[in-house]
């Protein structure tokens, strides 16, 4: 590029000329540059502006810009300077060297923007025209930065629109059922068994499963999968035991030539065809965090007959799904086998509790407090809450079943599964923390908890009471309240790794958080029948995982690890595993690798969860988490320690009570 002065143009005057005619004549002293320089007063400054036109990148672009040293003085100071001092300053700041330098910077900038515009098929003059229009005393470099920022934002918006369009084209949720190829090939039929707790619906479905030549039971909880795994093992439909597998996220018990599987719903095998599938707790379709697993099970269970077992309020949703999937549907609505009644009055005093009661609280702390108060009266207590491992919950429930424990105290974990001979449900409160605030429990949850009272064949009826008068009356009202049916559209679909890879392939995106955001906001949802969902936990984890050098597949796997981010020690362990994986390091387990020594109940419970989470990772990334057997053995040991602590505390409390009475 030549640095000679271009032909004079008539620049736009963007500011007031300096105050007197003598100032205006200063520019004439610049000779051949005079036609390209203006002396301007604006924004409390006196400065020079160069103007001209450059040719670069196939463009002709006019400009009127302030050189890097173009600001001469403040107006007050300028007025005090004599003409010679002003002329010297103008010649120094607005000479040919400064002019040529600015002109070259303009050429380079125009060429850069033109080249980038060509790459993204944009019109560069939408941004470069402002080089001649900027009414500012800012130097050219700052003007370039501002234009470049606008350009980048515009390109980002354009790319975002293109990526959104490509994402919509790559995934159409209206076609979600077609992604389950095996299920779509089968002539499937649905049988819905709907009814309240203790209506025998699960029993009827399991009878059909036992009689089938092959089948799968899909449970909402590991505990239920384990219970029905053992139930299937004990069955003798043809005079000999069934060959059964247990498949959960953290455990596999497999045998050769298995015909039946008990599984958690998320572990559905969509490739192996079976005669019968049983999907339990079908009303979980509406669960905000896990509903997508039930959507996938209904759409993808590769069984000739699929039993949908759950609450009556799921009926309309099931009918809508069956119609959408073009599967014939039978609906059987079952009634409770033993009546359920409210007690005449509230319990009011701990000593009014009796053998066969289930006392319900809504936090671990409250459960343990009620356990302590009840054992002080001399009654023995079994304890059940969500933080306990399935093995401990089952052991505690068995103590209540066999009469070793007089009363069971638990959270609403009792409401799903855990069939126990409960005579009366006693609610200590009707208020539960929802993760943000305390709120009254729903009528559906109240009915599901209350329904655990009155085991058919053991009690003539089930009874429900509140501990205090207010809770008693709230429960009475909730049990009378009409339940709202589940929605007939908006069925949750969670992202699969295939979804994310498909989005990545059309957008080039490798950030898990951005891929998840595109899944939520950009995929095609033509009629809203199926709708994309992710959990808040996964969203938050994705942001942190994007700071590590991990593949999309590994980030996605780590985002789903079933471990609580609210427990600092468990969150630290998860982060350690993720960092190790990002560095290609193997995470091994040793005896007492987590916890060990003298631990209180909470710490031992967290130890169980730690080993379970490691086992979950071992099944998915065995090369980097190789100690699956160690994890399972340590998890069982920790579960036994939890159960032992609970038993010991119960025995100690009863011993103190006997001493007081004697």
N, C-alpha and C positions, 0 to 999 in steps of 0.2 A: 504494500500500500504506500502511495506517495504521501509525503507530509506537506506538499505545497498547499498554499491557501486556495480554496475553491472559489469559483465565481461568487460575487456578493449576491446575497438574497435579501429580501425584505423581511426581517424577523418580526414576529408579533411582539408588541411592546407590552410586557406583562406587569410593569410596575411604573411608579412615578419616577421621572428622571430626577437626578440629584437637583438640589434646591435652586441653584442659580445657573445662569447661562455659561458662566466661566467653567463650572463643573461639566456642563454638557460638551464644551469644546475640548475637554481633556482627551476624549476618545479619539478626536481627529489627529492627535499627536501620534497615534499608533500606526499611521500609514496604511498599508494594504489590508491590515486587520480591522480597520475602523468600521467597515460595513458589517462586521461579524461580532461586534462587541457593543454591549449596552451597559451603561452605568445606572444602577437601579437602587432606590431606597424602598425597603419593604421589611415588615416584621421587626422593626427596630434595628435594621442593619443597612449599611451601604455596601454594595457588592457589585461585581462584574458578572455578566452573563454572556457566554459564547453561543453563537447560533451558526447553523450551516446545514448541510445535508450529506449523508454518507450512503455509499452503496455497498451492501454486504448481504450474503445469503440470498442473492437474487432480488433484493429489495432496495428501494430508494426511500430513506427515512430521514425526515427533517428533525432537527433537535434544537433546543434552546436551554442550555444547562450551565450551572455554576461550577467552575473548576474547583479542585480540592482546596486551593488557597485563595478562592475568589472573594471571600468576605474581607472587606477593607477596614471597616471601623464602625463603631456606634455613631449614629447621626450627630450627637453632641460633640464627640471628639472630632468627627470629620469637619464640622463647621469651624473649629478652632485651627485647623491646619491651613497653611498658606498654599498657594497654587503649586509651587515647586515641589513641596512635600507630597501633595496629592498626586502630581504627575509622576513622581518617582515611584510611588506605591503602585499606581496603575500600570506603569511599564514593567515593574517587577512581577506583579501578579497576573497581568494580562498580556504578557509578551508571546512571541511566536512559539517558544518552547512549551509554555503552558497550554496554548491553543492546540498544538500538535499532539500533546500528551492526551488531552481530553478527547480529541477527535479519534485517536487510536482506541481509547477505551470504549467510545461509542461503537466503533466498528466491531470490536471484539464482542461487545454485549449484544448487538443486533445479530451477529452471526450465531452466537450461542442460542439466543431465543429462537431464531429462525430454524436452526438445526433441531432443537428439541420439539418445536411445533410440528416439523415434518414427521418426526418419529411418532407423534400421537395424533396426526391428522388434524391439527388446530390452525387457526388463522393468527399468525404472529402480530399482525397490525392491530388486532384488538387490544394488545398490550403496548406495542411500541409507539403508537400514535401519541401517547402521553409524553414522550420525550420532548415534544415541542410545546406542550400545553401545561406543564407543571408550574403552578404559581407559588414558588417557594424559594427561599434563600438557601435551602439545604444543598450541599455539594452533590455532584453527579453520582458519586458512589452510593449515597443514601437513596437517591432516586432509583438507581439500578436495583438496590436491595428491595425497595418497595414494589417495583414492577415485578421482580422475580418472585416475590412472595405471592403477589396476586396471581401470577402465572402458575406457580406451583399449586396454589389452592384450586385454581380452575381446572388444572390437569387432574388433581386428586378427585375433584367432583366428577369430572368426565370419566375417569377410570372407575370410580365408585359406581356410577350409573352403568358402565359397561359390565363391571363385575356382577352387579346386581342382576342385570339382564341375563348374563351367562349363567348365573346361579339358578335363576328361575327356569332357564331352559334345561339345565342339567338335572334338576330334581322337581318332579311334580307330585305332590303328596296325594293327589287324587288317584294316582297309580300305586300308592303304597302297598295295597294287598298283593299286587302282581309281583312284588319283590320276593314273596314267599312262594317260590316256584313249586315245591313239592305239595304244599297245601292247595294251591290253585289247580293242580292236576287231579286231585282226588275228588270223588263225589262225596263231599262232607255233609253231615247233618248235625244240627245243634239240638240238644235237649237241656232246657233250663229247669233247674230244681231250685225254686225260690221259696224262702220262708224265714221266719224269725229263728233265733237261737233255740236249740232244743226242739227242732221240728223234724229231725231225722234226715235232712236233705243230704248231708255229707255221707251218712251211712248208706243211703240208697245209691249214691254215685259210686262209692267204694265197692259196693257189692257188684255193680256192673263191671267195674275195673278188674276185680278179682276173677270174674267169670270169663273175661276176654282172653284171647290167646296172647295178646300183647297190649301194653298200655303205658301211660305216663300220668302221674299225679303231680300237679303244679301247685306249690304251696306259697303263701305269702311270707312265711317265716321258716328259718332253718329248723326250728323246733317242730313245726308241723310236718315238714318234710321228713324229719327223723322219726316222728311218731308213726306216720303212715308207711314209712319204709319198713318198720318193725311189724306193723299190722299186715302188710303184704307178705312179709316173710312167714308170718304165723299162719297164713291162709293155706287151706288144703282143698282147692276147688276140684281136683281130680284125684284126690288121695295122696298127692305128693306135694312138697313145698314148691312155691314159685321161685324162679331165679330172678333176683331183684338187685338193682343198682341204686345207690344213693348218690345224688349229684347236687352239691351246693357250691357256692362260690369258694368256700374254704375247705371243703372235704369231698373226697371221692371214695366210695366203697363199691367196688365193682367185682363181678364174677363173670366167668366165661358163659357165653350163650344166654345172657340175661334177656328175659322177655318183658319185664316190667321195670319202671324207673320211678322213684320218688325224687322230686327235684324242687328247688326254689324256682319261682316263675321266671326270674331273669336268666336261668340256665336252660331254658327250653332248647331242645335239639330240634331244629326245623328241617333236618335232612332225613331222619329215620322215620319211616311210616309205621304207625301202630294202629291197632283196631279201635282203641278207646283212649281218650284223653279226658282228664278231670281238671278243670280250672277252678280252684277254690277262691272264695271271697271275691266274687266277680264284681261286687260294688266298688272294689278298689280301682275300677276304671276311672273313677272321679278323683282319685288321690292326686294332689298337685305335684308330688315328688316322684311317685312310683307308678302312676296310672299308665304311663307309656308301656310298661312291661305287660300289663293286662291287654292293652290294645294289640301289642305284638303277638301275644298268646292266642287271642281270638282269631286274628288274621292268619297266623302262621302255624298253629298246631297241626301237624300232619297226621291227623287221625280220621278214620271213617266216621266215628261218632264222637262228638265233643260235648261233654257235660259242663254246663255253666252253673256253678253252685254259689248261692249268695242271698243277699237281702232282696225283698220284694220290690224295693224302690229302683232296682236295676232293670226292671222288666222293659220299660220303653227303650232304654239304651240298647239292650240286647236285641230287641226287635229291629231297631234301626240298623245295627251292625249286620244282623242276619240278612236283611233285605239288601244292604249294600254289597255283601259278599255273595249274594245269590245262593244262600244255603237254607234249606228247609229248617223250620224251627218248631219244636214242641215246647210248650210252657206248662209246667206243673207247679202250682202254688200250694205249698204245704202249710198246715197249721201246727202251732206249738202243741206238743204231746202232753204237757203238764201245764195247768193254768199258772199265771203269774199275777200276784196281787201285791198291793201296797199294804204295809203294816198300818194299823190304826194310828199309831203315834210314833214319834221319833225315839231313838234309842236313849239318848240324853246322857247316859253314864257308862263308863267303861265296864263297870261290873254287870251291866245289863247285856253285854255281849255273851254269846253262848257257842257251844260246840257246833261246828258246821257253818259258821259265819265266814263270809269273805269281806274283809274291810278294805275299802278302796280309797287310796290317796293318789295324788297326781305328781309326786316327785319322790326321788330316792330318799331325800332327807325326811320327808313326812312319813314315808313308809317305815323307815327305821325308828322314828319317834313313836309311831303307833305300836310298832312291835314291842318296844321297850315298855310302854304303858300297859300293854295287854299281858306281857309275861310277868309283870310285877303283881298281877292278880292271881297268878298260879296257873294260867292257861298256857299251853305250848303253842308256838306260832311257826308256820312256814312262811317264807318270804319270797315274793316274786316281783321283779321289776325289770325294766328294759336293759339296764346296764349289765345284768347277769348273763353269763353265757347260756346257750340252750341246754347244756348238760346240767348246769346248776339249777336252772328253772325247772327242768324235768325232775331232778332229785328232790327239790323242795316240794313240788306238786305231789310227788309220790308219797312224801311224808304225810300230806293232808289226806290223800286217798286211803292210805292204810291205817289212818287213825293215830299215827305217831304224833301228829300236830293237830291240835283242837281247832285252830283258826288259821286261815290264810290271810295275810296282809299283802296287798299288792297294788300296782298301778293299773291303768287300763290295759297293760300287757295281758291281763287276765281275760280281756274281752275277745281275743282272737286265739282260738285253739285252747289247749290245756283243759281238756274235759275233766272236771272234778266234781265230786258229790257235794256241791254247795247248796245248803238249805236256804240261806238268806244272804243277800247282798246289802252291805251297810256302806253308804256313801258318807265319807267324812266331809266332803265339800262337793259343790257342783261347779266349781270354778277351776279352770286349768290355764296354765301359761302356754300361749301359742307360738312362742318364739319372739314375740314383740310386746305382748301385754297379757294381763289376766283377762279371761273372758269365760262366760258361761258355756258349758259343753253343749254340743248339738243334741237334738232329740235323737238322732240316729245313733250317736255314741252312747247316750244314756240308755237307749233300748238294748243295744248290743251288750253293754255291761250288765244291765239288770237281767237280761235273758240267761245269764250263766247260773242263775238260781233255779233250783228245782230240777235236778237231774232225773230224767225219765227212768222209771224202774227203781229209783232210790227214794224219791220224795213224791208225795201226792201233789204238791204245788210248790212253786217258788215264791219267795217273799222278798220284798224290797223295802228298805227304810233309809232315812237320812239319820245321821248321828244327832244333828241339832234340828230344831223346828224349821228353820228357814230352808236348809238343804232338803228336808223331808217334803216340804210343800213344792219346792222347785222340781224335785224328782217326780212327784205326783203329776205336775203339769206337763213335764217333758214326756212322760210315758203316755199321756193322752193326746199329745200333739201329733197332727198328721204329718207324715214324712214327705218331703219334696222328692219327686222322682229325679233320677239322674238326667243330665242333658242328653239330647239325642244327636248332638253334633259336637265338634271341637275335641274329638278323641285325641289324646296326647300321643305324639310320636317323638321319641328321643333320637338324637343323632347317632348313627352307627359310624364305624370307622370308614365303611364304604362311602357313606354320605360325605364325610369330610374329605376323603381322597378325591371324590368327584368334584367337589367345590374347589379344592386346591388345584386340580388339573386344569380348570378353566380360568382361574384367577391368578395362579402362581403364588397364592398366599400360603405361608408356612406357620403363621402364628395361630396357636390353638384358640386363643380368645377371639381373634378376628374370624376364624372359621366358624366357631360356635355362634358368633354374632350374625354372620351371614346366614347360617342355618335358621336362626330365629327370625330374622328380618327380611331375608331376600328370597327364600325358596317359594316356589309357586304353590299357593293354597287356593285352588280355583273356587271351591264352594264352602271351604271351612269345615268340611266333615271331619277331616284329619287336620291336626294343628301341631306345629313344632313346639317342643318344650325342652328346657334344660333346667337343672336345679341351680339355686344360688350358690351352693357349695362348689359345684363344678365350674361355674363362672368365675368365682374368686380364685380357685386353684389354678385355672388356666392362665390367669394374669401372672401368677408367680412362676408357673412352669415355663412360660415364654421367656423368662430371663436365663434359662438354662439351654445348653447345646444338646437338645433332644429331638428325635424325629417326631413327626405328628403322631405316629402310632404309639410311641412310648409316652408322650405327653397325654394322649387320650386315655391310655390305660391307667396312668398314675392319677388322673383326675377322677377316676371312679373307685379308687381304693376305699373300702368300707372302714374308715377310721375317723374318729372325731377330731375336728380341728379346734374344738372348744377345750380340749384337755391339752395343756401345754406340752407335757411329756410325749404324748402321742403325735402331736403336730410336729414336734422336733424330730421324732423318729421318722415320720413320713418325709420330711424335708431332707433328712440324712440319706434315706433310700434314693430319693430323686437325684440328689447331687452325685451320689455314687454311680448311678446309672448314666448320668450325663458324662461322667469321666471314664466310663467303661469298667468301673470297679465292681467286683462281686460283693454282695452283702450277705455275710454268713451269720449263723446263730451259734452261740455257745450257751452252756448251762448258765443261767442267771445273766444272760446278755441284756436282759431288760429287768429292772427291779432286783429281786433277790434280797437276801438278808431278812431283816424284820420289817414286814410291811403291814400296814393297816388294811382294812377291808377294801377301801376305795382303791388303794394301790394295787392290790391283788386283782381286783376286777379289771383295772386298766391293763394289767399284765396279760390277762386273758385276751383282751381286745387287741393288744399288740401282736401276740403270736397268731391270732386268727387273721389279722391283716397281712402278716408276713406269708402265711399259708396261701392266702388269696393271690398274692403276687407270685408265689412259687408256681402256681398252676398256669400262670400267663407268661411269666418270664423266667423259666426254670434255669436258664443259663446264668442269670445274674442273682437269682434268689434260690439257691440249690437245696436248702436244708428243709424241705417240706416235712419229712418225717420227724425231724427234731422239733420243728414248730408245733406239729400236732401233738407230740408227746408232752412238750412243755405246756401247751394249752390245756391238755387234760389234767396235768399236775396242778396247774394254777386253778382250774375249775374245782378240783377236789379241795384245794386250800380254802377257796371261797366258801364252799359248802361246809367245810369243817369249822370255819370261823362263825358262820351263821348258827350252826348246831351248838357250838360251844357257848356262844352268847345266850342262846335260848336256855340252855341247861343252867348256866350261871344265874340268870334272872329268876328262873323257877326255884333254884336253891335258896336265893335270898328271900323270895316270897314265903317259902315254907318256914324259914327261920323266924320271920316277922310274925307269922300266924301262930307259931308255937310259943 
